[in-house]
């Protein structure tokens, strides 16, 4: 699924809201819902662009490590089953 807005754009929207633009107007101007705004604020509130990039890198690394762990556990399970069948 492709995201419609980048993290940089989202942080820009949050900064606009902090500067005093009414939320309804901000949503109308950029074409997103208030629910999206509040979701983004909970995730990116107080961040700057470099923080968001680092968060994205850490999330990607975390996903990679989870895949590696799942593969290692699966390989371990297959090895155990193979050893049990030989005896």
Short mmCIF file of the C-alpha atoms (twelve columns), coordinates in Angstrom:
data_MODEL
# 
_entry.id   MODEL 
# 
loop_
_atom_site.group_PDB 
_atom_site.id 
_atom_site.type_symbol 
_atom_site.label_atom_id 
_atom_site.label_alt_id 
_atom_site.label_comp_id 
_atom_site.label_asym_id 
_atom_site.label_seq_id 
_atom_site.Cartn_x 
_atom_site.Cartn_y 
_atom_site.Cartn_z 
_atom_site.pdbx_PDB_model_num 
ATOM 1  C CA . UNK A 1  0.000   0.000   0.000  1 
ATOM 2  C CA . UNK A 2  1.447   3.350   -1.038 1 
ATOM 3  C CA . UNK A 3  1.227   6.154   1.435  1 
ATOM 4  C CA . UNK A 4  -0.314  9.325   0.148  1 
ATOM 5  C CA . UNK A 5  1.885   11.622  2.258  1 
ATOM 6  C CA . UNK A 6  5.537   11.315  3.244  1 
ATOM 7  C CA . UNK A 7  6.704   11.706  6.819  1 
ATOM 8  C CA . UNK A 8  8.182   15.076  5.872  1 
ATOM 9  C CA . UNK A 9  4.821   16.286  4.565  1 
ATOM 10 C CA . UNK A 10 3.008   15.021  7.658  1 
ATOM 11 C CA . UNK A 11 5.413   16.846  9.963  1 
ATOM 12 C CA . UNK A 12 4.848   19.960  7.861  1 
ATOM 13 C CA . UNK A 13 1.089   19.615  8.376  1 
ATOM 14 C CA . UNK A 14 1.597   19.251  12.121 1 
ATOM 15 C CA . UNK A 15 3.773   22.390  12.158 1 
ATOM 16 C CA . UNK A 16 1.077   24.297  10.252 1 
ATOM 17 C CA . UNK A 17 -1.488  23.259  12.848 1 
ATOM 18 C CA . UNK A 18 0.857   24.397  15.638 1 
ATOM 19 C CA . UNK A 19 1.184   27.796  13.947 1 
ATOM 20 C CA . UNK A 20 -2.516  28.400  14.432 1 
ATOM 21 C CA . UNK A 21 -4.251  27.308  11.229 1 
ATOM 22 C CA . UNK A 22 -7.686  25.893  12.141 1 
ATOM 23 C CA . UNK A 23 -7.728  22.105  11.838 1 
ATOM 24 C CA . UNK A 24 -10.795 21.959  9.584  1 
ATOM 25 C CA . UNK A 25 -9.175  24.395  7.155  1 
ATOM 26 C CA . UNK A 26 -5.858  22.525  7.218  1 
ATOM 27 C CA . UNK A 27 -7.646  19.246  6.456  1 
ATOM 28 C CA . UNK A 28 -9.601  20.824  3.608  1 
ATOM 29 C CA . UNK A 29 -6.516  22.478  2.080  1 
ATOM 30 C CA . UNK A 30 -4.430  19.297  2.017  1 
ATOM 31 C CA . UNK A 31 -7.185  16.702  1.584  1 
ATOM 32 C CA . UNK A 32 -6.930  14.546  4.695  1 
ATOM 33 C CA . UNK A 33 -9.333  13.777  7.525  1 
ATOM 34 C CA . UNK A 34 -9.220  14.987  11.100 1 
ATOM 35 C CA . UNK A 35 -8.839  11.340  12.147 1 
ATOM 36 C CA . UNK A 36 -5.680  11.101  10.032 1 
ATOM 37 C CA . UNK A 37 -4.362  14.294  11.605 1 
ATOM 38 C CA . UNK A 38 -4.854  12.976  15.146 1 
ATOM 39 C CA . UNK A 39 -3.276  9.639   14.208 1 
ATOM 40 C CA . UNK A 40 -0.268  11.437  12.747 1 
ATOM 41 C CA . UNK A 41 -0.020  13.736  15.741 1 
ATOM 42 C CA . UNK A 42 0.100   10.736  18.077 1 
ATOM 43 C CA . UNK A 43 2.888   9.174   16.005 1 
ATOM 44 C CA . UNK A 44 4.907   12.186  14.841 1 
ATOM 45 C CA . UNK A 45 4.012   14.916  17.350 1 
ATOM 46 C CA . UNK A 46 7.108   16.744  18.572 1 
ATOM 47 C CA . UNK A 47 9.362   15.218  15.910 1 
ATOM 48 C CA . UNK A 48 11.374  16.950  13.293 1 
ATOM 49 C CA . UNK A 49 12.138  15.525  9.851  1 
ATOM 50 C CA . UNK A 50 15.412  13.858  10.903 1 
ATOM 51 C CA . UNK A 51 13.625  12.158  13.826 1 
ATOM 52 C CA . UNK A 52 10.979  10.808  11.442 1 
ATOM 53 C CA . UNK A 53 13.632  9.483   9.066  1 
ATOM 54 C CA . UNK A 54 15.397  7.763   11.960 1 
ATOM 55 C CA . UNK A 55 12.083  6.260   13.127 1 
ATOM 56 C CA . UNK A 56 11.489  4.895   9.623  1 
ATOM 57 C CA . UNK A 57 14.999  3.383   9.554  1 
ATOM 58 C CA . UNK A 58 14.496  1.767   12.962 1 
ATOM 59 C CA . UNK A 59 11.105  0.347   11.937 1 
ATOM 60 C CA . UNK A 60 12.672  -1.164  8.796  1 
ATOM 61 C CA . UNK A 61 15.544  -2.635  10.820 1 
ATOM 62 C CA . UNK A 62 13.105  -4.035  13.373 1 
ATOM 63 C CA . UNK A 63 11.069  -5.711  10.611 1 
ATOM 64 C CA . UNK A 64 14.253  -7.191  9.119  1 
ATOM 65 C CA . UNK A 65 15.355  -8.554  12.505 1 
ATOM 66 C CA . UNK A 66 11.912  -10.066 13.126 1 
ATOM 67 C CA . UNK A 67 12.092  -11.847 9.759  1 
ATOM 68 C CA . UNK A 68 15.575  -13.143 10.589 1 
ATOM 69 C CA . UNK A 69 14.354  -14.463 13.951 1 
ATOM 70 C CA . UNK A 70 11.326  -16.135 12.373 1 
ATOM 71 C CA . UNK A 71 13.539  -17.806 9.759  1 
ATOM 72 C CA . UNK A 72 16.001  -18.997 12.416 1 
ATOM 73 C CA . UNK A 73 13.181  -20.424 14.566 1 
ATOM 74 C CA . UNK A 74 11.680  -22.178 11.554 1 
ATOM 75 C CA . UNK A 75 15.049  -23.628 10.567 1 
ATOM 76 C CA . UNK A 76 15.575  -24.798 14.151 1 
ATOM 77 C CA . UNK A 77 12.172  -26.495 14.183 1 
ATOM 78 C CA . UNK A 78 12.824  -28.238 10.863 1 
ATOM 79 C CA . UNK A 79 16.203  -29.452 12.114 1 
ATOM 80 C CA . UNK A 80 14.638  -30.852 15.296 1 
ATOM 81 C CA . UNK A 81 12.001  -32.718 13.289 1 
ATOM 82 C CA . UNK A 82 14.626  -34.138 10.933 1 
ATOM 83 C CA . UNK A 83 16.741  -35.354 13.857 1 
ATOM 84 C CA . UNK A 84 13.779  -36.993 15.545 1 
ATOM 85 C CA . UNK A 85 12.881  -38.924 12.382 1 
ATOM 86 C CA . UNK A 86 16.407  -40.331 11.997 1 
ATOM 87 C CA . UNK A 87 16.338  -42.011 15.397 1 
# 
